[in-house]
């Protein structure tokens, strides 16, 4: 039985197919049909990985009729937001040392999908600075653009690289900040609580809102020698209504949320909120993996507005954070809208109540748990990661895939940790993900951009995204005990929103596979050199983790 599906978010399309074994099959070609102004355009999806015994040139990509896909899943990165596409797969057969299409086993066309960002949706950047995708885009820039430094690109609002790396996440923040400046919106005010801010374009947009932009700017990643590394950026917000929040160890004022509210007399009527993992900095917007959600819900927006007010009230006349009883009391219980489908824990809270609820949801997962985390703490502190890993040990565990980026600071290298194939894997982050370490052993991997120490900054746990009760857990919260008990943070639990969960699932799979492939190739000394000229690759999906992953994605229900 042949099955093919396509699911997407606003950036990428995931194609999944299922086939019985085909003799002499060396992989699949993927054909893309794109709808443009009522007409159809056919093209072959391209691959950058060829056969192990073939010569190649830098940045070479070939049609999958020549370099077929030796798996049953593929992410199409070479589509753009707004595209409407569908796919079919064609087995490529070895016939007397020639690749030929197996016309008897061509799949049907998949469902159509449209890569479209809705005004309220999930938004992601393309923060894998070191990815092959970015490298290949760079090589196609005009020479004068290629010679610019990364900072020169990121400080230029019109830079194609800035737009590429910021992705739909950057566009979502632009739309949010531009809304108060639209003619007729003079009664719209913005309220934001930010850990840090340094992007010149966003600072310009905030100043354009003027005194209707009410910004609580914290002191960011302070240290012993500099309690307020955000002072210089705060001074640039001279047109806004600026409130400083200066905190000391063990606290971080770690929120990254903004609210839009309509002023009605002396009152404000909040109606939209933007939250997630993204700091409004070059790193947060462009060189780290980050996410954001925009929610247009008056109840959710209102309790975020109340939290903003509590944070403001919790500062003394010098902007020093007090962490007083009124602030902590407000955060002691979760907030939710009338349907109960969106629930938010603000921190600091007491006795890790936010973590207790999240752990119970992880305990109840049936089909799969996907996660991306940054610095949740050691195993004792990283209670969600610990709970996920305990579930991975079960005999009939759900599919569990995830990546953690730790950043120990000092001279120690960052590390990555995986739960993959039911086992915890860890190693040097730089070694595992820097292609230079692969040397010439894997010829289809090219030198990529230098990697920053923090690459995964998202904080996401996704539970049963294709099941009857999909659950997304995300926000600014690092999902550990420190964030729960000491920081200004938010942890959002979103239930029964299949489309939102699907968007996150596509994003998280792409990130997970990006790092997993580099990790294992580095650990194995890059013994894998390309496609094999045998049909035994199909047996990888007869059972075990490959089959489990494919079955998980086959449960998706494309819209």
C-alpha positions as CSV (number, residue, x, y, z in Angstrom):
1,X,0.0,0.0,0.0
2,X,1.4,3.4,-1.1
3,X,0.6,6.4,1.1
4,X,1.9,10.0,0.8
5,X,1.2,13.1,2.9
6,X,2.5,16.6,3.1
7,X,2.2,18.9,6.1
8,X,3.7,22.4,6.5
9,X,4.1,25.5,8.6
10,X,4.9,28.9,7.2
11,X,8.5,28.0,6.3
12,X,8.9,24.3,5.3
13,X,7.0,21.3,4.1
14,X,7.5,17.8,5.5
15,X,6.7,15.0,3.0
16,X,6.1,11.5,4.4
17,X,5.4,8.4,2.4
18,X,5.0,4.7,3.0
19,X,5.9,1.9,0.4
20,X,6.3,-1.8,0.4
21,X,9.9,-3.0,-0.4
22,X,10.9,-2.6,-4.1
23,X,13.7,-4.7,-5.5
24,X,16.7,-2.7,-6.8
25,X,15.3,0.6,-5.5
26,X,18.1,3.1,-4.8
27,X,15.8,5.7,-3.4
28,X,13.0,8.0,-4.4
29,X,12.7,11.0,-6.7
30,X,10.4,13.7,-5.4
31,X,8.4,15.8,-7.8
32,X,6.9,19.1,-6.7
33,X,3.8,20.7,-8.3
34,X,3.4,24.4,-7.6
35,X,0.3,26.4,-8.3
36,X,1.0,29.8,-9.7
37,X,-1.9,32.1,-10.8
38,X,-4.1,29.1,-11.7
39,X,-1.4,27.3,-13.6
40,X,0.7,24.4,-12.6
41,X,4.6,24.3,-12.5
42,X,6.4,21.0,-12.2
43,X,9.9,20.7,-10.8
44,X,12.1,18.1,-9.2
45,X,13.0,18.5,-5.5
46,X,16.8,18.7,-5.3
47,X,19.2,17.0,-2.9
48,X,22.7,17.9,-1.8
49,X,23.8,14.3,-1.1
50,X,24.9,12.1,-3.9
51,X,26.3,8.5,-4.2
52,X,29.4,7.7,-2.2
53,X,31.4,6.8,-5.3
54,X,30.6,10.0,-7.3
55,X,32.7,13.2,-7.7
56,X,31.1,16.4,-6.7
57,X,31.7,20.2,-6.7
58,X,31.1,22.7,-3.9
59,X,27.5,23.6,-3.2
60,X,26.3,21.2,-5.8
61,X,22.6,20.1,-5.7
62,X,21.0,17.7,-8.2
63,X,17.5,16.6,-9.0
64,X,16.4,13.6,-6.9
65,X,16.1,11.7,-10.1
66,X,19.9,11.6,-10.0
67,X,20.5,11.8,-6.3
68,X,17.4,10.0,-4.9
69,X,16.2,10.1,-1.3
70,X,17.1,6.9,0.7
71,X,14.4,7.4,3.3
72,X,10.6,7.8,3.6
73,X,10.6,11.4,4.9
74,X,12.0,14.6,3.5
75,X,11.8,18.3,4.4
76,X,11.5,20.7,1.5
77,X,13.3,23.9,2.5
78,X,13.4,25.3,-1.0
79,X,9.8,26.7,-0.9
80,X,8.7,30.1,0.1
81,X,6.0,31.5,2.3
82,X,2.9,31.9,0.2
83,X,3.6,28.9,-2.0
84,X,0.9,26.3,-2.7
85,X,2.4,22.9,-3.5
86,X,1.9,19.2,-3.6
87,X,4.2,16.2,-4.1
88,X,4.6,12.7,-5.5
89,X,7.4,10.2,-5.2
90,X,8.8,8.0,-7.9
91,X,11.1,5.0,-7.0
92,X,14.4,5.1,-8.8
93,X,15.6,1.6,-9.9
94,X,19.1,0.4,-10.6
95,X,18.8,-1.1,-14.1
96,X,22.2,-2.3,-15.4
97,X,24.0,0.4,-13.5
98,X,21.6,3.1,-14.7
99,X,19.0,4.9,-12.6
100,X,15.6,4.7,-14.2
101,X,12.1,5.7,-12.9
102,X,9.8,2.9,-11.9
103,X,6.7,3.9,-13.7
104,X,4.6,1.1,-12.2
105,X,5.1,2.4,-8.7
106,X,4.6,6.2,-8.9
107,X,2.7,7.5,-5.9
108,X,-0.5,9.5,-6.2
109,X,-0.2,13.2,-5.6
110,X,-0.2,14.3,-2.0
111,X,-2.6,16.8,-0.6
112,X,-2.1,20.4,-1.4
113,X,-0.5,22.6,1.3
114,X,0.0,26.4,1.4
115,X,2.8,27.9,3.4
116,X,1.0,30.8,4.9
117,X,1.6,32.7,8.1
118,X,-1.7,33.7,9.7
119,X,-1.9,36.9,11.8
120,X,-2.2,34.7,14.9
121,X,0.0,31.6,14.5
122,X,3.4,30.1,15.3
123,X,6.4,31.9,13.9
124,X,10.0,30.7,13.6
125,X,13.2,32.2,12.4
126,X,16.0,30.5,10.4
127,X,18.5,30.8,13.3
128,X,20.8,27.9,12.1
129,X,23.5,30.3,11.0
130,X,25.7,27.4,10.3
131,X,23.2,25.4,8.2
132,X,23.8,24.2,4.7
133,X,20.6,26.1,3.8
134,X,22.1,29.5,4.8
135,X,25.4,28.7,3.2
136,X,23.8,27.9,-0.1
137,X,21.7,31.1,0.1
138,X,24.8,33.1,0.8
139,X,26.7,31.8,-2.2
140,X,23.9,33.2,-4.4
141,X,24.0,36.7,-3.0
142,X,25.7,39.4,-5.2
143,X,29.4,39.7,-4.6
144,X,29.2,43.0,-2.7
145,X,26.6,41.5,-0.4
146,X,28.8,38.4,0.3
147,X,31.7,40.6,1.4
148,X,29.7,42.3,4.2
149,X,30.1,41.2,7.7
150,X,27.2,39.5,9.5
151,X,26.7,42.6,11.7
152,X,26.5,44.8,8.6
153,X,23.8,42.5,7.2
154,X,21.8,42.4,10.4
155,X,21.9,46.2,11.0
156,X,20.5,46.8,7.5
157,X,16.7,46.6,7.5
158,X,16.7,45.8,3.8
159,X,19.4,43.2,3.8
160,X,18.2,39.9,2.1
161,X,20.2,37.9,4.6
162,X,18.5,39.7,7.6
163,X,15.1,38.9,6.0
164,X,16.1,35.3,5.3
165,X,17.4,34.5,8.8
166,X,14.7,36.4,10.6
167,X,12.0,34.5,8.6
168,X,8.4,34.8,9.5
169,X,9.3,35.4,13.1
170,X,10.8,38.8,12.3
171,X,7.8,39.6,10.1
172,X,5.4,38.8,12.9
173,X,7.3,41.2,15.3
174,X,7.3,43.9,12.6
175,X,3.5,43.5,12.1
176,X,3.0,43.7,15.9
177,X,5.0,46.9,16.3
178,X,3.6,48.5,13.2
179,X,0.0,48.0,14.2
180,X,-0.1,51.0,16.6
181,X,1.3,53.2,13.8
182,X,-1.4,52.5,11.2
183,X,-3.7,55.5,10.5
184,X,-6.7,55.2,12.7
185,X,-4.9,53.2,15.4
186,X,-3.9,56.2,17.5
187,X,-5.7,54.7,20.5
188,X,-3.6,51.5,20.4
189,X,-0.9,51.2,23.0
190,X,1.9,48.7,23.4
191,X,3.1,47.1,26.6
192,X,6.2,45.0,26.6
193,X,8.4,43.2,29.2
194,X,11.8,42.4,27.7
195,X,14.9,40.7,29.1
196,X,17.2,42.4,26.6
197,X,17.0,44.5,23.4
198,X,19.7,45.6,20.9
199,X,18.2,45.4,17.4
200,X,18.4,48.8,15.9
201,X,15.3,48.3,13.6
202,X,13.1,47.2,16.5
203,X,14.3,50.1,18.6
204,X,13.4,52.5,15.8
205,X,9.9,50.9,15.5
206,X,9.4,51.2,19.3
207,X,10.4,54.9,19.2
208,X,8.0,55.4,16.3
209,X,5.1,54.4,18.6
210,X,6.3,57.1,21.0
211,X,4.9,57.4,24.5
212,X,2.2,54.8,23.6
213,X,5.1,52.2,23.8
214,X,5.3,51.2,27.5
215,X,8.5,49.1,27.8
216,X,9.8,47.4,30.9
217,X,13.4,46.7,29.9
218,X,15.4,44.5,32.3
219,X,19.2,44.4,32.8
220,X,19.6,41.2,30.7
221,X,22.6,38.8,31.3
222,X,24.2,40.8,34.1
223,X,27.5,39.8,35.8
224,X,29.6,40.7,38.8
225,X,31.4,43.5,36.9
226,X,28.4,45.0,35.1
227,X,24.9,44.9,36.7
228,X,23.2,46.6,33.8
229,X,24.6,45.6,30.4
230,X,21.3,46.9,28.8
231,X,21.9,50.6,29.9
232,X,23.2,51.7,26.5
233,X,20.2,50.2,24.7
234,X,17.8,51.6,27.2
235,X,19.2,55.1,26.5
236,X,18.2,54.7,22.8
237,X,14.5,54.3,23.7
238,X,14.2,58.0,24.4
239,X,10.9,58.5,22.6
240,X,9.1,55.7,24.6
241,X,7.7,55.4,28.1
242,X,10.5,53.3,29.5
243,X,10.5,51.5,32.8
244,X,13.7,49.8,34.0
245,X,13.8,46.5,36.0
246,X,17.2,45.8,37.5
247,X,17.4,42.5,39.3
248,X,20.3,40.7,41.0
249,X,21.3,37.1,41.5
250,X,19.6,34.6,41.7
251,X,17.0,36.3,39.6
252,X,16.7,37.1,35.9
253,X,13.9,39.3,34.6
254,X,13.6,36.9,31.7
255,X,10.3,37.7,30.0
256,X,10.0,38.4,26.2
257,X,6.3,39.4,25.7
258,X,4.4,42.3,24.3
259,X,0.7,43.2,24.4
260,X,-1.5,45.5,22.3
261,X,-4.3,47.3,24.0
262,X,-6.9,49.8,23.0
263,X,-7.3,52.8,25.3
264,X,-10.9,53.5,26.2
265,X,-11.1,56.6,28.4
266,X,-8.8,55.9,31.3
267,X,-8.9,52.1,30.8
268,X,-7.0,49.7,28.5
269,X,-8.6,46.9,26.7
270,X,-5.9,44.3,25.8
271,X,-6.6,42.2,22.7
272,X,-3.4,40.6,21.4
273,X,-0.2,39.2,22.9
274,X,3.1,38.1,21.4
275,X,5.2,35.7,23.5
276,X,7.8,33.0,23.1
277,X,11.6,32.4,23.5
278,X,12.8,35.3,21.3
279,X,15.0,38.0,22.8
280,X,14.8,41.2,20.7
281,X,18.5,41.1,19.8
282,X,20.6,40.0,16.9
283,X,21.3,36.7,18.6
284,X,17.7,36.1,19.4
285,X,16.3,37.1,16.1
286,X,18.9,35.7,13.7
287,X,21.6,33.4,15.1
288,X,19.6,31.2,17.5
289,X,16.7,28.9,16.9
290,X,13.7,30.7,18.4
291,X,10.0,30.8,18.2
292,X,7.0,33.0,19.0
293,X,3.3,32.7,19.2
294,X,0.8,35.6,18.5
295,X,-2.5,35.1,20.3
296,X,-5.5,37.3,19.6
297,X,-7.6,36.5,22.7
298,X,-8.9,39.2,25.0
299,X,-8.8,37.1,28.1
300,X,-5.2,35.9,27.5
301,X,-4.1,39.4,26.6
302,X,-5.8,40.8,29.7
303,X,-4.0,38.4,32.1
304,X,-0.7,39.2,30.4
305,X,-1.5,42.9,30.9
306,X,-2.1,42.3,34.6
307,X,1.2,40.5,34.9
308,X,2.9,43.5,33.1
309,X,1.3,45.8,35.7
310,X,2.5,43.5,38.6
311,X,6.0,43.6,37.3
312,X,6.0,47.4,37.0
313,X,4.6,47.6,40.6
314,X,7.4,45.3,41.8
315,X,10.1,47.8,41.0
316,X,11.2,50.5,43.4
317,X,11.8,54.1,42.4
318,X,15.3,53.2,41.1
319,X,14.0,50.3,39.0
320,X,15.3,47.6,41.4
321,X,13.2,44.4,41.3
322,X,11.8,43.6,44.7
323,X,10.1,40.2,44.3
324,X,7.5,41.2,46.9
325,X,4.6,39.3,48.2
326,X,2.0,40.9,45.9
327,X,4.0,39.9,42.8
328,X,4.5,36.3,44.1
329,X,0.8,36.0,45.2
330,X,-0.4,36.9,41.7
331,X,1.8,34.2,40.2
332,X,0.8,31.5,42.6
333,X,-2.0,30.2,40.4
334,X,-2.2,29.7,36.7
335,X,-4.3,32.0,34.5
336,X,-6.5,30.8,31.6
337,X,-9.1,31.9,29.1
338,X,-12.7,30.8,29.4
339,X,-12.3,27.7,27.2
340,X,-9.3,26.5,29.3
341,X,-7.4,25.8,26.1
342,X,-4.8,28.4,26.8
343,X,-3.3,28.4,30.3
344,X,-0.3,30.4,31.5
345,X,1.9,30.1,34.6
346,X,3.9,33.3,35.4
347,X,6.9,33.0,37.6
348,X,8.4,33.1,40.1
349,X,5.8,30.7,41.6
350,X,5.8,28.5,44.7
351,X,6.8,24.9,45.1
352,X,7.4,24.4,41.3
353,X,3.6,24.2,40.7
354,X,4.1,25.0,37.0
355,X,6.6,22.2,36.6
356,X,4.3,19.7,38.4
357,X,1.5,20.4,35.9
358,X,3.8,20.1,32.9
359,X,5.3,16.8,34.3
360,X,1.8,15.4,34.6
361,X,1.1,16.2,31.0
362,X,4.4,14.5,30.0
363,X,3.4,11.4,32.0
364,X,0.1,11.2,30.1
365,X,1.7,11.4,26.6
366,X,0.6,8.5,24.4
367,X,2.2,8.8,20.9
368,X,5.1,11.2,21.0
369,X,7.1,13.9,22.8
370,X,9.2,16.4,20.9
371,X,11.3,19.0,22.7
372,X,13.8,21.8,22.3
373,X,15.4,23.3,25.4
374,X,18.1,25.7,26.4
375,X,19.9,25.6,29.8
376,X,17.2,23.8,31.9
377,X,19.8,23.2,34.5
378,X,21.4,20.0,35.9
379,X,19.4,16.8,36.1
380,X,17.9,17.7,39.5
381,X,16.8,21.1,38.3
382,X,15.8,20.1,34.7
383,X,12.7,18.3,35.9
384,X,10.9,18.3,32.6
385,X,13.9,16.8,30.7
386,X,14.3,14.3,33.5
387,X,10.7,13.3,33.2
388,X,10.9,13.0,29.4
389,X,14.0,10.8,29.7
390,X,12.4,8.6,32.3
391,X,9.5,8.0,29.8
392,X,12.1,7.1,27.1
393,X,13.2,4.2,29.2
394,X,9.7,2.6,29.2
395,X,9.3,-0.7,27.3
396,X,6.6,0.8,25.0
397,X,7.6,4.4,25.2
398,X,6.1,7.0,23.0
399,X,8.4,8.4,20.3
400,X,10.7,10.8,22.0
401,X,13.0,13.2,20.0
402,X,14.6,16.3,21.3
403,X,17.7,18.4,21.6
404,X,19.1,20.5,24.6
405,X,21.7,23.2,24.2
406,X,23.6,23.8,27.4
407,X,26.0,26.7,27.8
408,X,28.2,26.2,30.9
409,X,30.1,29.5,30.3
410,X,33.8,30.1,30.9
411,X,36.3,28.0,29.0
412,X,34.0,25.0,28.7
413,X,32.5,24.2,25.3
414,X,28.7,24.2,25.1
415,X,27.2,20.8,24.7
416,X,24.2,19.2,23.1
417,X,22.2,16.4,24.6
418,X,19.7,14.1,22.7
419,X,17.1,11.6,23.5
420,X,17.2,9.5,20.4
421,X,16.3,5.8,19.9
422,X,15.3,5.8,23.6
423,X,18.8,6.6,24.7
424,X,20.4,9.8,26.0
425,X,23.3,11.0,23.9
426,X,25.7,13.9,24.7
427,X,28.9,15.4,23.5
428,X,30.8,18.5,22.6
429,X,28.4,20.9,20.9
430,X,31.0,22.4,18.7
431,X,32.5,19.1,17.7
432,X,29.1,17.6,17.0
433,X,27.9,20.4,14.8
434,X,30.8,22.0,13.1
435,X,31.4,20.5,9.7
436,X,35.1,21.3,9.6
437,X,35.5,18.3,12.0
438,X,34.3,16.1,9.2
439,X,37.3,17.1,7.1
440,X,37.3,15.4,3.7
441,X,35.6,12.2,4.9
442,X,32.2,13.3,3.9
443,X,32.5,15.2,0.7
444,X,29.0,16.5,0.5
445,X,29.3,18.6,3.6
446,X,30.7,22.1,3.0
447,X,32.3,24.6,5.2
448,X,29.6,26.6,6.9
449,X,29.4,29.8,8.9
450,X,31.0,30.0,12.4
451,X,28.7,28.8,15.1
452,X,27.7,30.8,18.2
453,X,27.8,29.1,21.6
454,X,24.0,29.2,21.9
455,X,22.2,27.8,18.9
456,X,19.0,26.3,20.3
457,X,17.3,28.9,22.4
458,X,13.7,27.6,22.0
459,X,11.9,26.3,25.0
460,X,9.3,23.8,23.6
461,X,7.7,20.6,24.7
462,X,5.2,19.2,22.2
463,X,3.0,16.3,23.3
464,X,1.0,14.0,20.9
465,X,0.8,16.7,18.1
466,X,-1.2,14.3,15.9
467,X,-3.3,12.7,18.6
468,X,-6.8,13.6,19.9
469,X,-5.4,15.8,22.7
470,X,-2.4,17.8,21.3
471,X,-0.5,19.9,23.8
472,X,2.1,22.7,23.2
473,X,4.2,24.0,26.2
474,X,6.3,27.0,25.3
475,X,7.2,30.5,26.5
476,X,10.3,32.2,27.9
477,X,10.6,29.6,30.7
478,X,13.8,27.4,30.5
479,X,11.8,24.6,32.0
480,X,13.8,24.1,35.1
481,X,13.5,24.9,38.8
482,X,15.5,28.1,38.6
483,X,13.1,29.6,36.1
484,X,10.2,28.3,38.2
485,X,11.3,29.7,41.5
486,X,13.5,32.7,40.8
487,X,12.9,34.3,37.4
488,X,10.3,36.6,35.8
489,X,9.1,34.1,33.1
490,X,6.0,32.7,31.4
491,X,5.1,29.1,30.7
492,X,2.1,28.6,28.3
493,X,0.1,25.4,28.0
494,X,-1.9,25.4,24.8
495,X,-4.4,22.5,24.3
496,X,-6.5,21.3,21.4
497,X,-5.0,23.4,18.7
498,X,-4.0,20.8,16.0
499,X,-2.8,23.3,13.4
500,X,-0.6,25.2,15.8
501,X,0.9,21.9,17.1
502,X,1.5,20.7,13.5
503,X,3.4,23.9,12.7
504,X,5.6,23.3,15.7
505,X,6.1,19.6,14.8
506,X,7.4,20.4,11.3
507,X,9.7,23.0,12.7
508,X,11.0,20.8,15.5
509,X,11.6,17.8,13.2
510,X,13.8,19.9,10.9
511,X,15.8,21.2,13.8
512,X,16.2,17.8,15.4
513,X,17.4,16.1,12.2
514,X,19.8,19.0,11.5
515,X,21.6,18.4,14.8
516,X,21.2,14.6,15.0
517,X,22.8,14.0,11.6
518,X,25.8,16.2,12.5
519,X,26.1,14.6,15.9
520,X,26.3,11.0,14.8
521,X,28.6,11.8,11.8
522,X,31.0,13.5,14.1
523,X,30.9,10.6,16.7
524,X,31.4,8.0,14.0
525,X,34.2,9.7,12.3
526,X,32.0,10.4,9.3
527,X,32.1,6.9,8.0
528,X,28.9,7.5,6.0
529,X,30.0,9.1,2.7
530,X,26.8,9.3,0.7
531,X,24.1,7.2,-0.9
532,X,24.7,3.5,-1.3
533,X,24.1,1.5,-4.5
534,X,22.1,-1.2,-2.8
535,X,18.4,-1.6,-1.9
536,X,19.1,-2.7,1.7
537,X,18.4,0.8,3.0
538,X,14.7,0.0,2.9
539,X,15.2,-2.6,5.6
540,X,16.0,0.2,8.1
541,X,12.3,0.8,8.2
542,X,11.2,-2.8,8.9
543,X,11.2,-2.1,12.6
544,X,12.8,-0.3,15.5
545,X,13.2,3.5,15.8
546,X,13.0,4.3,12.0
547,X,9.6,2.5,11.7
548,X,8.4,4.2,15.0
549,X,9.3,7.6,13.7
550,X,7.6,7.0,10.3
551,X,4.5,5.6,12.0
552,X,4.3,8.7,14.2
553,X,4.4,11.1,11.3
554,X,1.9,9.0,9.4
555,X,-0.7,9.8,12.1
556,X,-0.6,13.4,10.9
557,X,-3.8,14.8,9.5
558,X,-3.0,17.3,6.8
559,X,-5.4,20.2,6.6
